[in-house]
Amino acid sequence: MSVNQEMSSDGKKIHINISGRFDYKVSQEFRDTYRQVPGQEGVAYYVNLSDASYMDSSALGMLLLLREHAKCRGGSVFIERPSEQVDSILKVANFEQLFTINYSNPVSIDAEAGMNAGAGAGA
């Protein structure tokens, strides 16, 4: 399991990449990727799940906490390219009602926030 983060030059876009198992064991590491970001107002978070092989209920909770964190600060959360297995879990949990899920190529770190957003409600 790996969690890493990449920030745009203006600090308004954070890409969080998850690979392997997305479960309770990485909860602190996941939270650290967004809680330690300076100037958190209006940040768009892009969570790339294309390399995530598994997701449990604690991972769903972590995404909801990120959504709340972003929303309280005028930001948004986008889920990008979930793997087939992870996508089925997101659909069962009706996360397409809570998040914009982008199934195409990920948004560039320096592209306009919200471009290439797929179907869904956003955060």
C-alpha positions as CSV (number, residue, x, y, z in Angstrom):
1,M,0.0,0.0,0.0
2,S,1.3,3.4,-1.0
3,V,-0.2,6.9,-0.5
4,N,1.6,9.8,-2.1
5,Q,0.7,13.4,-2.9
6,E,1.5,15.9,-5.5
7,M,0.6,19.6,-5.3
8,S,0.1,22.2,-8.1
9,S,2.4,25.2,-8.1
10,D,-0.3,27.5,-6.8
11,G,-1.3,25.0,-4.0
12,K,-4.9,24.8,-5.2
13,K,-4.8,21.2,-6.5
14,I,-3.7,18.2,-4.6
15,H,-3.3,14.8,-6.3
16,I,-3.4,11.9,-3.9
17,N,-2.4,8.6,-5.4
18,I,-3.4,5.3,-3.8
19,S,-1.9,2.0,-4.8
20,G,-2.4,-1.4,-3.4
21,R,-4.8,-1.9,-0.5
22,F,-6.8,1.2,0.6
23,D,-7.7,0.2,4.2
24,Y,-7.4,1.2,7.8
25,K,-3.7,0.5,7.9
26,V,-3.1,3.7,5.8
27,S,-5.6,6.0,7.5
28,Q,-3.0,8.2,9.2
29,E,-0.9,8.4,6.1
30,F,-4.0,9.3,4.0
31,R,-5.0,12.0,6.5
32,D,-1.5,13.5,6.5
33,T,-1.7,14.0,2.7
34,Y,-4.4,16.6,3.1
35,R,-4.1,17.9,6.7
36,Q,-0.6,19.2,6.4
37,V,-1.3,21.2,3.2
38,P,-0.6,25.0,3.8
39,G,-3.3,27.4,2.7
40,Q,-6.2,24.9,2.5
41,E,-8.9,27.3,1.3
42,G,-10.5,26.4,-2.0
43,V,-8.3,23.4,-2.7
44,A,-9.4,20.7,-5.2
45,Y,-8.4,17.2,-4.2
46,Y,-8.0,14.5,-6.9
47,V,-7.9,11.0,-5.4
48,N,-6.4,8.6,-8.0
49,L,-7.6,5.1,-7.3
50,S,-6.5,3.5,-10.6
51,D,-3.8,1.4,-8.8
52,A,-5.9,0.6,-5.7
53,S,-6.5,-3.1,-5.6
54,Y,-8.9,-3.2,-2.7
55,M,-10.9,-0.8,-0.6
56,D,-12.8,-1.4,2.7
57,S,-15.3,0.5,4.7
58,S,-12.6,2.5,6.5
59,A,-11.4,3.7,3.2
60,L,-14.9,4.9,2.3
61,G,-14.9,6.7,5.6
62,M,-11.6,8.3,4.9
63,L,-13.0,9.7,1.6
64,L,-16.0,11.1,3.4
65,L,-13.7,12.8,6.0
66,L,-11.6,14.3,3.1
67,R,-14.9,15.5,1.5
68,E,-15.9,17.1,4.8
69,H,-12.5,18.7,5.2
70,A,-12.6,20.1,1.7
71,K,-16.2,21.3,1.9
72,C,-15.6,23.2,5.2
73,R,-12.8,25.1,3.4
74,G,-14.6,25.8,0.1
75,G,-12.8,23.0,-1.7
76,S,-13.9,19.9,-3.6
77,V,-12.9,16.2,-4.0
78,F,-12.8,14.3,-7.3
79,I,-12.2,10.5,-7.5
80,E,-10.2,9.6,-10.5
81,R,-10.0,6.4,-12.5
82,P,-11.0,3.8,-9.9
83,S,-9.9,0.3,-10.6
84,E,-12.7,-2.1,-11.6
85,Q,-12.9,-3.7,-8.1
86,V,-12.8,-0.4,-6.3
87,D,-15.4,1.1,-8.7
88,S,-17.8,-1.7,-7.8
89,I,-17.4,-0.8,-4.1
90,L,-18.0,2.9,-4.8
91,K,-21.1,2.1,-6.7
92,V,-22.5,-0.2,-4.0
93,A,-21.9,2.6,-1.5
94,N,-23.6,5.1,-3.9
95,F,-20.5,7.4,-3.8
96,E,-21.3,8.7,-7.3
97,Q,-24.0,10.7,-5.5
98,L,-21.4,12.3,-3.2
99,F,-18.3,12.7,-5.4
100,T,-17.5,13.4,-9.0
101,I,-15.9,10.3,-10.4
102,N,-13.7,10.8,-13.4
103,Y,-13.2,7.6,-15.5
104,S,-11.1,9.2,-18.2
105,N,-7.5,10.5,-18.0
106,P,-6.7,12.3,-14.8
107,V,-6.7,16.1,-14.6
108,S,-3.2,17.6,-15.0
109,I,-1.8,19.1,-11.8
110,D,-1.6,22.4,-13.6
111,A,-4.9,22.2,-15.5
112,E,-8.0,24.1,-14.5
113,A,-9.8,22.5,-11.5
114,G,-13.0,20.7,-12.5
115,M,-12.0,20.1,-16.1
116,N,-12.4,16.5,-17.3
117,A,-14.7,15.8,-14.4
118,G,-17.0,12.9,-14.9
119,A,-20.5,12.2,-13.9
120,G,-21.6,12.7,-10.3
121,A,-22.3,15.4,-7.7
122,G,-18.9,16.6,-6.7
123,A,-18.2,17.7,-3.2
